[in-house]
């Protein structure tokens, strides 16, 4: 959205809420009346009351000033509700924009926009409305009061006040730009340090200390320059406050003899000082600090929440499996692409696999591409993969690389941008394919009921007790089953550990009739021995095929074949072969540290 479009949208928004603005002005008028009475009543109390020897009259005028304060406070309280009616719709519009951008572009910053930046924008806008409204009505009440006391007082107060406000207005846009430049420089430095600090050992080993130091120093210098520029403009803001708020006090005192000679009464002079020190100066201070700091902050946040439209990004890296070779777990090459340069070769040294019919196996992916938004880099691109009936495949790779996305695509929870996925020959998504696969996620679902009801949840008919006990014994659930009191025992999910819930979910999947089991880190809360037992049970299940998203390298060691996903390319083969021929896989194995046998959550 361009600046002109934003201004037009803001104009339409304000016009649509003109009634709210009328209410805001009406309640703010009470605050202006309070400001008027502060100086006028004080002047009348002195001139017509105390200085004239009529103390009762003076007290009545002071009482009227007190009543004005009460009315002003009431009006200010009502103003908050009106400001909410003005600001909350802005928040709603920002939320709609942030959510729309997050869904459309899979923007990772959308969550921060919803939880932090939108709230910052709403609170800041509300503060700016309050501060700006207060200054306008306070200044109006004070200037009307000065004119009512003596027009000559305006000649002393109005010029420096106007000069200070104009000087401050001139600094708003430069201050906003420099505030944003400082934040950008600060974020760039933080990002640089976040990259450098974890890699100090590698930097030293590569002899790149001077290069990295120079680059980091340039970031530090950039932030220093931005901070100095911001500070220089901050000085002008302080100057504007001095000219508009403090100089009128000095001028009133210096011009007091002349004003008295012109017929201005002592009470009027004291009232003018009250207007400046008790009304105009605090209102101007709030305006300068509120609009100067919060206004710049709001500008930066709005730029983050409403960025200009960006051109769709393209991913120069294609994720695909290894080239044809000699194995029934074949991942065949994709059809020719319009831009062959976008296809990355598989990891150097990955084993060759034969060209076989992918649709004939338990799982087949043909030229599958998926991204979380039209402007996002693909998580998977032209991926071909085949797993035969009875196979055991482990999927490994760095965190966030797309392993869970792959299982969600196979399960039909996500739909690819292009390509075909088949489970036992049936297209995904589809009812037939869904009936032939079972997905066990990392967070296991257990509901309140009997243990038998939980374990037989994926079966239409009750599971015979002999079959249920055999499955529990195979997966490793028997100790928990006996502790709970047998299949008929009631289950309280909140009383179970994460590992216990996973064992129940694994046994439930084992008892299902689905031949393809997808374990998406479904054993992460089990100790290595319990994990090995559960995976072996699924691997030996009659007619079953197993795909495991592994969080321990031992899962890859047990699998028939391993699919390594590393973003730029994929590698495919047996654990031993990949360990010898694929450097990224070797690094992954070397970086894995065995954990103690004790489970992280008690079983």
FENFEN-V278434 format. One record per residue. D_CENTER is the distance of its C-alpha to the mean C-alpha in whole Angstrom. Layout:
BEGIN
D_CENTER  D_CENTER
END
This chain:
BEGIN
21  24  25  27  26  23  26  28  25  25  29  29  26  28  32  30  30  33  34  32  32  36  35  33  36  39  37  37  40  41  39  41  44  44  43  47  49  47  50  52  53  53  56  58  58  60  62  63  63  63  65  67  68  66  64  63  62  60  58  58  56  54  53  52  50  48  48  46  44  43  43  40  38  39  37  34  33  34  32  28  29  29  26  24  26  25  21  20  21  19  16  16  17  13  12  14  13  10  11  14  12  10  13  15  14  11  9  7  4  5  3  2  5  6  6  7  8  10  12  13  14  16  17  18  20  22  23  24  26  28  29  30  32  33  35  36  38  39  40  42  44  45  46  48  50  51  53  54  55  57  56  56  53  51  53  52  48  47  47  45  43  42  42  39  37  38  37  34  33  34  31  28  27  28  26  23  24  24  21  19  21  21  17  17  20  19  16  18  20  18  17  21  22  19  21  24  24  24  27  29  32  32  32  35  36  36  37  34  34  35  33  30  31  32  29  27  30  29  25  26  29  27  24  28  29  26  26  30  30  27  30  33  31  31  34  35  33  35  38  37  37  40  42  41  41  43  46  47  48  50  52  53  54  56  57  58  62  62  60  63  65  64  64  61  61  60  58  56  56  54  52  51  50  48  46  45  44  43  41  40  39  37  35  35  34  31  31  31  28  26  26  26  23  21  22  21  18  17  18  16  13  14  15  11  11  14  15  18  19  19  22  21  20  23  23  26  26  28  27  31  33  36  39  42  45  46  44  44  40  40  37  39  38  36  38  39  36  36  35  36  35  31  32  32  35  35  34  38  40  39  41  43  43  45  44  45  44  40  41  43  41  39  36  36  33  34  32  29  26  23  19  16  17  20  18  17  19  21  20  24  26  30  30  34  34  37  38  41  42  43  40  38  35  32  29  28  25  22  19  17  20  20  23  21  21  24  25  23  25  28  28  27  24  22  25  25  25  29  31  33  32  35  36  40  40  38  35  32  31  34  36  38  35  33  36  37  34  32  29  28  24  23  23  26  27  30  31  34  37  40  39  41  39  36  38  39  36  36  40  42  45  45  45  49  49  50  47  45  46  47  43  42  44  43  40  40  40  43  43  40  42  45  43  42  45  46  44  45  43  40  37  34  31  30  33  32  30  28  30  33  30  30  34  34  32  33  37  36  35  38  40  39  41  38  39  36  34  30  29  25  25  27  29  27  28  32  34  35  38  37  35  38  40  37  37  40  41  39  40  44  43  46  45  41  39  36  32  30  27  28  26  30  32  35  34  34  38  39  38  40  38  34  32  30  27  25  24  26  29  30  33  35  38  40  38  41  42  38  39  41  40  36  35  31  33  35  32  30  33  34  30  31  32  34  33  36  37  36  33  30  30  34  35
END
